């Protein structure tokens, strides 16, 4: 059998880079060759750098291409980054591989990207409903919609769609296509191999001093932005709850802007630990954690489920609303946070839902059952492990 050679190209944000690094390492461990493509900007800002040092002795090689943007450009503008990458990278790829990779044309008009009416739809009878107001491309300009349509068309060319999930978490989704192959969760083992910000590990020492199941962990991932008024209300809500907390207040994505959110003058924060970035998997696995206030990004969702931690769901954009539906309505391991008439999640709502969640023994027990199910899938002989081995054998 020949040795398969994979080219892995993540979208250049941490939530996409990390699982693809884990997948790449799994492929390399099984004797496959992997070329991992970073943008030049992403590799420079990657503190632990998915570089030769990280993968010495493996079959994995890291290469870079420019994203087409200048140092003055705002890379938190997702549509701008997508458009620039797609205008810049395809012509350069033949230098890395033996044949070119083409991009098809999107034939959809603008009139087709927005729903004609507000309603709830289902992709499959036993899947959660999706409100048309929360379609993944809502809140972005037309470029993101065109990108999604194009990627769906391109995906038809593949024989397998490898999924960073577990079959038992969403069996109805897998009924949509026989090409879906769950090989997840692809989460870091001991350390974060690709971090865009320096992790503050002092929070782990701080956690060691807290009582079991007493700490509220708050993090909204690597992209979500909290508006100033909501930021202040969240701060005062954390003061209001009668529990210690760890709150991740992320540095700016472009490494230039100062965080626009100011702490309210009456905010004490004395019960908590505020950090710029944190080793999330280690925090979630710590016995002191009581619950996770999360944006419900897929990586955070998987890490929370793997740790058996109940969720307070605070989705912002994209797939996060559907992930919330799974957490609250299908797996039933979390609660949603409701906005008031001004579109704000109030400090009182935060306190009420935290108190309700941490006292709910049924949700706690259910969270541990899902954790056990995940572990059974990823251990040697588990279904996700078998699927990964099957794919690698197929590739060879």
N, C-alpha and C positions, 0 to 999 in steps of 0.2 A: 504494500500500500504506500502511496505517496504521502508526503507530509503536507497537510492543508496550510495555506497561508491566508490569514484574515487581515483585512483593513478595517479598523474601528475608527469611526468619525463621530464623536459626540458633539452636540450643541455646547458651546463653550461657557456653561455655567456649572457650578459645583454639583447641583442636583442631577445633572446629566453625566458629568465626567466620572463621578465616583462609582456608580454601578457599572459603567462600561469598563472602568479600570478593573473592578472585581471580576467581571466576565472575562476580560483579557487575560488576567492572571490564571483563571480557571482553565482557559484554553491552553496557555503556555504550560501549565502543570501537566496537562495531558499530552504534551509533546507537540502541540501545534505552534506554528510560527505566527506572530502577531505584530503588525505595524500599527501603532497607536498615533493618531493624528491630533495634535494640539494646535490651536492657533498660537502664533508667536506671543501675543499679548497674554494669553492664558498661562502659558508655560512660565513666563517671567513673573507673574503674580502668584503662582502656585508655590506656597511656602515650603511644602514638603516635596514639591516638584516630581511629577511622574516622569522621572528622568532615568538616565542610565544607572545612576547610583541605586535607585529603588529596585531596579529589575536586573541587577547584575547576576549573571548565571542563569537567567531565564531565557526563553525564546522570544522575548518581547523587546521590540525596538520602538523608540519614540522619535517621531519626526514632527516638523512644524511647517505651517504655511501661514502667510499673512491673512488677516481677516478683512483687509482692504480699508480699514478705518485708521485715522490719524490719532496722535496722542491727545488731541484736543476734543475728540468725539466722545459722546456720552454712550458708553456701552451698556447702560441700564435700559436703553431704548431697544426693546427686543426686535421690533419690526425693522429698525435701522440696521441692526447687526445681521439679521437673517438676510436682508436684501443685499448687504455688502458682501457677505460670505458667498452667496449664490452668484454674485456677479464677478467674484474674484477667484474662488478656489477651483471651479471645474476645469478651467483652462490650464491650471498648474498640476492637476492630478496625474496626467500622463507621465510626468517626470518621476513620479513615485512608483507607478505601477506600469505594467506592460500594455495596458489598454486604457482608453479614456472612459470616464463615467459621464453619461449624458444626463441632462435634466429635461423632462418633458414639459410641454407648455400647458398651462392651466387654461381650460376653455370656459371656465365659469365667468359670468358677468358679475358686477357689483350688486345687482338686484337680487342675486341668489344667495348672498352671504347672511342676510338677516331673516329671521322667521317672519312670516306674514301675519301671525297672530300669537298671542301669549297663551300657552297651554303646556301641559305636562305630557311627555312622550316616553315610550319604552322601546328599547332596542330589542328586547326579548321579554316574554311574559313574566318571568320571575326575576328580572333585573330591576333595580330601583328606577323610579321615574326621574326624568330629567326635565327641569323647567326650562322652557325656551329662553327665558331671560338669563339663564346661566350656561348657555352654550360655551364651549371652551374658547372660542374666538371673540366672545363678547368683551367689550372694553378695549379691544385693540383695533388698529386700522385694518384696511382690506388686505394688507400684505400677509398677515398671519393666516387669514382664511385661505388665501390662495396657496400658501405654503402647505397647509394641512391637506387641502384637496390634492395637490400635486404629490405629496408623500403617500396618500392613500392609493393614488394611481400607480406610483412607483412600486409600492409594496406588493402589488399583484404579481410582479415579476419574480418575487422570491418564492422558494419552495417551503420555507419555514419562517414563521414570525416568532422569534424568541421573546418570551414575556418574563419580566422581572416580577413574578408573583407566584402564588401557589394555587393549584387547581381548586382545592377545597375552599379557598377564600371567595372565589367567584365562578362557580361551575357553569352558570348560565352564560357568562361571557364567552366561555370556551366552546359553547354549543354553536356560536355564530360562524366559526370557520374551523375546518380540520387542520389548517396550517398553524394554529396557535400551539405553542409548545412552552409550558411553564417551567422555568429553570431557576426560579428565585426562592427566597429573597437573596439578592446580590448585595449584601451589606458587609461592611468591613469587619474583619475578625478582631485584631488587637489594636490596630491603629488606623488613623485616617491617612491613607496614602496620597490623597489629593485634596489639600485644603487651601482655599484662596485667602484665608485669614489665619493669623496665629491663634491657636487654641489657648484659652486661659485654663490651665489645669489646676489652678488653686481652688476651683469650685469643687473638685473631687475631695480635697482635704477638708473643705468646709462641710461637704455632705457627710463625711465620716463623723462629724460632731453632732449631727441631727438625729432625732428619734426615727425609728422605722415608720414608713408610710406617712410622713409628716410634711414633706416638701412639695410645693407646686412648681413644676417646671414650665417655663414660658419661652417658646421660640417659634418664629414665623419663617424659618428657612432662609435661603440665600437670595431670594428675589422680592418677596412681599414687602410693601411699604405701608406703614401706618401713618395716617393723616395726623397732623399736630393735635387737633381737638381730641381725637380718639386715643392718641398716645398719652395725653394728660389723664384721660378718664381711666385708662388701663393702669397707669401708675397709682392713681388714687384707689382703684379697685384692689390692687395688690396690698396697699396699706390697710385696706378695710378687712380683708380676710385674716382670720386668726391663725395664720400658718406662715412658716418661713417659705421663701421662694427663691428660685434661680431664674433670672430674666436675662435673655440674650438680646442685647441691643446692638445689632449688627453695624459694622462700619459701612461707609458708603461703598457702593459697587464699583465706582470708577476711581477709588483711591484719592479723589481730589476734594469732593464736596464734604463740608462739615455736616454732620447729621442735623437736619433742620428741626428735629423735635427737641424741645426744651422741657426739662422736668418742671412740673408746677411747684411754686414756692412752698406750698403746704405739704409736699410729698416728703415723707420721712425715709422710707426705704430701709429702716433700721432692722427689720426682720429678714431682709433678703440679701442676696448676692447678685450684683449686676455685672455681666461680663460682655465683652465685645463679640466673642465667638467661643464655642465650647465643644468638648468631646462628647457629642450627643449620645452616641450609643452607650458609652460608659455611664453617663448620667442616668439614662433611662433604665439601665440594668442595676442601678444602685438601690439597695433596700430602703433607703430613706425617701425615695420618690413616691408620692401619693397619686399624682395625676399629671397629665400633659396637656397644657393649653397650646393647641397646634393649629397651623394654617391648613393642615391636611394635605400637604404635598405628598406625593407617593412615597418618596424615600422616608420621610418622617412617619408616615402611616405604617409602613412596613416595620420600621425600627421600634415604634411604639407597640405594635402587635407582638413582635418578637420578644419584647421585654415584659409583656403581660400587664401593661400600664393602661388604665382607663383614660379616655380622651375628653377634653372640652374642645369642641370643634369651632374654629373661627376661619372659614374659608375666605379667600380673597378673589381668585380668578381661576380660569382654565378648568382642569380636571378636579380641582379641590372640592367643588360642590358635590360632584358625584362620589368622591371619596368619603365625604362627610355622610352621604346617604348610606353608604356601606357600613361605616362605623356605627352610626346611630340606629339605622333601621334594619339592616341585614345581620350584621355581627352583634349588634346591641351591646357595644362595649364603650359607649360614650354618650354625651349629651351635646345638644347644640346651644349656642349663645344667640339670643334674640336681640335685634336692634330696636331702639325706641322710635318714636314718631319723627325724630330728627336724623335717623339713620346711624345712631351711635349706640354701641354696646355700653351700657351704663355701669358704673362701679357697683351699684346695687345688684345688677344682673350677674356680674362676675362673681360677687360674693355668694349670691343665692345658689348659682349653679355649682360652684366649687363645693359648698357645704352639702348640697344634694348628692353630688357625685362621690365624694369621699366617704359618705355614710351608706352608700348603696352596696350592700354585700353581694347582691346578685350580679351586678356589673363586674365587681372585683373577681368573683368566681368564674364568670364567663370569660373575662380577659385572660385568666390563667389557662383555661381550656384551649383558647385559640393559640396561646403561646406554645402549649404542648403539641398542638397539631402542626404548627410551623416547624418546630424542632424535628418532629417525626418525618417531615418531608425533606429536610435538608441533610439529615445524617446519611451515612453510607447505606444504601438500600432503600432510602426514601424515594418518593415519586419524583421530586424535583431533581434529586441526584441521579436517578435512573434516566430521566429525560436528557440531562446534560451529557451523560455518557453515551446515550443513544445518538444525540446530535453529532458528537465528536466522532463516533464510529462511522456515522453516515458521511461526514465530511472527509474522513480518511479513505 
